[in-house]
């Protein structure tokens, strides 16, 4: 279903995993830059509008300075978003590495943002309409299950890449995978995220 809608609505560029050899990500087709802009528009909504409307929310600092590095469709036809994230000192635990709770929140939040990479949400990708942004946000749902595996310690004061994939998007449920890698492509954290869609007002 995702693959079919993408064929109808997206303008794709030819690309391959050569674009990011160091990250060792299975990438075959790069989405148009306009879809990247749409994902960034949703990130900006959480950075600016949510804080303005509701005040400080949990993990607000993770919402700030979110950078969309690239947006792709992988070999399975799965929308894939690569976020660039700097591990600030406030994320540290007593061992001077990124706290496991912080990493779990990153997997939770950043995996959900890959929903915005589904082209069928967007009526205008050059200048993402507010209604389209709110439609994406309104379908992000709530978590039903979140699983995180800590493979390697994540250092403080370094840049990592959060690779989030929208694996399944149905009428009731959404399923994501998420991997955190360092610049060399080493896997540091993996996770899966199962969500249920709800009707809610922001």
C-alpha positions as CSV (number, residue, x, y, z in Angstrom):
1,X,0.0,0.0,0.0
2,X,2.8,2.4,0.9
3,X,4.7,1.4,-2.2
4,X,1.7,2.0,-4.5
5,X,1.0,5.5,-3.1
6,X,4.6,6.5,-3.4
7,X,4.6,5.5,-7.1
8,X,1.6,7.8,-7.7
9,X,2.7,10.8,-5.7
10,X,6.4,11.1,-5.3
11,X,9.1,12.4,-7.6
12,X,12.2,10.3,-7.0
13,X,15.8,10.7,-7.7
14,X,18.0,7.8,-8.5
15,X,20.4,7.0,-5.7
16,X,22.0,4.0,-3.9
17,X,23.7,3.1,-0.7
18,X,26.8,4.8,-2.1
19,X,25.2,8.1,-0.9
20,X,26.0,7.1,2.7
21,X,28.6,4.3,2.6
22,X,29.9,5.0,6.1
23,X,26.5,4.6,7.6
24,X,26.0,1.2,5.9
25,X,22.3,1.8,5.4
26,X,20.3,-0.2,2.9
27,X,19.1,2.7,0.7
28,X,18.0,2.4,-2.9
29,X,15.9,5.4,-3.8
30,X,16.2,8.9,-2.6
31,X,12.9,10.9,-2.2
32,X,12.6,14.3,-3.6
33,X,14.0,17.2,-1.5
34,X,10.5,18.5,-1.1
35,X,9.5,15.4,1.1
36,X,12.6,16.2,3.2
37,X,11.2,19.7,3.6
38,X,7.9,18.3,4.7
39,X,9.5,16.1,7.4
40,X,11.5,19.1,8.6
41,X,8.2,21.1,8.8
42,X,6.7,18.6,11.1
43,X,9.9,18.7,13.3
44,X,9.7,22.5,13.4
45,X,6.1,22.2,14.5
46,X,7.2,20.3,17.6
47,X,10.1,22.7,18.2
48,X,8.0,25.9,17.9
49,X,4.3,25.5,17.9
50,X,3.9,22.8,20.6
51,X,6.0,24.7,23.0
52,X,4.2,27.9,22.2
53,X,0.8,26.4,22.7
54,X,1.4,24.1,25.7
55,X,4.6,25.5,27.3
56,X,7.4,23.1,28.3
57,X,6.7,19.4,27.6
58,X,8.6,16.3,28.4
59,X,12.0,16.1,26.7
60,X,11.5,19.5,25.1
61,X,15.3,19.7,24.5
62,X,15.0,16.7,22.2
63,X,12.5,18.6,20.1
64,X,14.8,21.5,19.6
65,X,17.4,21.7,16.8
66,X,16.1,18.6,15.1
67,X,17.9,18.2,11.8
68,X,16.6,16.0,9.0
69,X,19.7,14.7,7.3
70,X,18.0,12.8,4.5
71,X,14.8,11.0,3.4
72,X,14.8,7.8,1.5
73,X,12.8,4.8,0.4
74,X,14.7,1.6,1.1
75,X,14.8,-1.6,-0.9
76,X,11.6,-2.8,0.7
77,X,9.7,0.3,-0.2
78,X,9.9,1.7,3.3
79,X,10.0,5.4,4.0
80,X,13.3,6.1,5.8
81,X,14.4,9.3,7.5
82,X,17.9,9.9,8.7
83,X,18.1,12.5,11.5
84,X,21.4,14.1,12.7
85,X,21.6,14.4,16.4
86,X,24.3,15.9,18.7
87,X,24.6,14.3,22.1
88,X,24.6,17.3,24.5
89,X,26.0,17.0,28.0
90,X,22.6,17.2,29.6
91,X,21.9,13.7,28.2
92,X,24.7,12.1,30.3
93,X,24.3,9.5,33.1
94,X,26.8,8.8,35.9
95,X,29.1,6.9,33.5
96,X,29.5,10.0,31.3
97,X,27.6,8.4,28.4
98,X,24.1,9.0,27.0
99,X,21.5,7.8,29.6
100,X,19.4,4.8,28.5
101,X,16.2,6.6,29.3
102,X,17.2,9.4,27.0
103,X,18.1,6.9,24.2
104,X,14.7,5.3,24.7
105,X,13.0,8.7,24.3
106,X,15.0,9.3,21.2
107,X,13.8,6.0,19.7
108,X,10.2,6.8,20.7
109,X,10.1,10.3,19.3
110,X,12.4,10.1,16.3
111,X,10.8,6.9,15.0
112,X,7.4,8.5,15.1
113,X,8.6,11.4,13.0
114,X,9.2,9.1,10.0
115,X,5.5,9.0,9.5
116,X,5.9,12.4,7.9
117,X,7.9,10.7,5.1
118,X,4.8,9.1,3.6
119,X,4.2,11.2,0.5
120,X,0.4,10.6,0.5
121,X,0.0,13.0,3.4
122,X,1.2,16.0,1.4
123,X,-0.9,18.1,-1.0
124,X,1.9,20.6,-1.6
125,X,5.4,19.5,-0.9
126,X,7.1,22.8,-1.9
127,X,5.4,24.7,1.0
128,X,3.8,22.2,3.3
129,X,0.3,23.4,4.3
130,X,-0.5,23.7,8.0
131,X,-3.5,21.4,7.5
132,X,-1.2,18.7,6.1
133,X,1.2,19.1,9.0
134,X,-1.7,18.8,11.5
135,X,-3.0,15.8,9.7
136,X,0.3,14.0,10.1
137,X,0.6,15.0,13.8
138,X,-3.0,13.9,14.4
139,X,-2.2,10.4,13.1
140,X,0.9,9.8,15.2
141,X,-1.0,8.1,17.9
142,X,0.2,6.8,21.2
143,X,2.7,4.1,22.1
144,X,1.5,0.5,22.6
145,X,4.9,-1.2,22.7
146,X,8.5,0.2,22.7
147,X,11.5,-2.1,22.6
148,X,15.1,-0.7,22.8
149,X,18.3,-2.7,22.7
150,X,21.5,-0.9,23.8
151,X,24.4,-2.4,21.7
152,X,27.2,0.0,22.4
153,X,27.6,3.0,24.7
154,X,26.7,6.3,23.1
155,X,29.3,9.0,23.8
156,X,28.6,12.5,24.9
157,X,29.5,15.5,22.7
158,X,29.4,13.6,19.4
159,X,27.2,13.4,16.3
160,X,25.1,10.3,15.8
161,X,22.5,9.4,13.1
162,X,19.0,8.2,14.0
163,X,17.7,6.1,11.1
164,X,13.9,5.8,11.4
165,X,11.7,3.6,9.2
166,X,7.9,3.6,8.7
167,X,7.4,-0.1,8.3
168,X,3.6,-0.2,8.4
169,X,0.8,2.4,8.5
170,X,-2.8,1.1,8.7
171,X,-6.1,2.6,9.7
172,X,-5.5,1.7,13.3
173,X,-1.8,1.0,13.9
174,X,1.6,2.2,12.9
175,X,4.9,0.3,13.3
176,X,8.4,1.8,13.1
177,X,12.0,0.6,13.5
178,X,14.8,2.8,14.6
179,X,18.6,2.5,14.7
180,X,21.2,4.9,16.1
181,X,24.6,4.8,14.4
182,X,27.8,6.7,14.8
183,X,29.6,8.4,11.9
184,X,31.5,5.2,11.0
185,X,28.2,3.2,10.7
186,X,28.6,1.3,13.9
187,X,25.2,0.3,15.4
188,X,24.8,1.7,18.9
189,X,21.1,1.3,19.6
190,X,18.2,-0.5,17.9
191,X,14.5,-0.3,18.6
192,X,11.0,-1.0,17.5
193,X,7.9,1.1,18.1
194,X,4.3,0.0,17.9
195,X,1.7,2.7,18.1
196,X,-2.1,3.0,18.1
197,X,-3.9,5.9,16.3
198,X,-6.2,8.0,18.5
199,X,-8.4,11.0,17.9
200,X,-7.1,13.8,20.0
201,X,-6.8,17.6,20.0
202,X,-3.5,19.4,20.5
